[in-house]
Amino acid sequence: MKKIDLFPLWSTLLCYAVVYGVSWLGFGVAIELRAVPIDLLLQLVLGWLLYGLSRHRWAFAAVQLIFMMLLYVALPR
């Protein structure tokens, strides 16, 4: 039986926490608490898909962090 790689799970949770902290502490924009579960679920699905397309963990982590920073920090509210 093949072991499931949990790297996308941990990287998504870490990136989500970092991006949430930057947007809240740095810009005063907080994500609605009721939106967090569905938002995190969608980020996890996107993370698994992106990880499946990636050849290297470092490339996946960099692209995921850049993508999340663009979505949560760079886009105007």
N, C-alpha and C positions, 0 to 999 in steps of 0.2 A: 504494500500500500504506500502510495506516495505521500510524503509529508507536506503539509500546506505551509507555504512561506508567509509569515505574518508581518513581513517588513512593510507592506502597504498600509496595514492597519495602524501600526505604531507611527509611521511617518505622517499619516493623515491626521491622527490625533495630535501629534506634536505640532505640525504645521497649523492646524486649526486653532490650537491654543495660542501659538505665537501671533498669528494673524488677528485673532480676536483681541489679544492684549494690545497689539500695536494700534488697531483701529479704535479701541476704547480709551487707552491711556494716552496715546499720541494725538488723536483727533477728536476724542469725545463722542465717537459714534459707536453705540452698542448694538449688537444684534439682538433682535427680539427673542426673549427666552422661549416663547412658544414655537419659534421657527427653528431653534437649534437642532432638535431631533431630526427633522426632515432634511435640513441643510447638511447636517453631518452625514446622514445616510447617503445623500446624493454625492457628497465629497468622497465617501468611501467607495461607492460604485465607480465613480470617475477614477479614483486612485487605483482600484484593481484593474480597470481597463487599461489605463496608462502604463501600469506596471507590466501587464501582459505584453505590451508593445515595446517595452524598453529592453535593451540588452544589458545595461549596467545599472546597478543600484544608485550610484552617484548621479547619473544622468536623470533617472526617474525622480530622485529627491529634488534636484535642482529645478527641473521643469514643473514639478508639482508645487514647489514653494513659489516660483515665479507666477504661475497661473493663479494660485490662491491670493498672492499679494495684489495682483492686478484686479481680481474680482472684488476683494474686500477693502483694499486700501486705496488703490489708484482711481477707481471709478467713483464719480461723485454720487452723493446720496440725494 
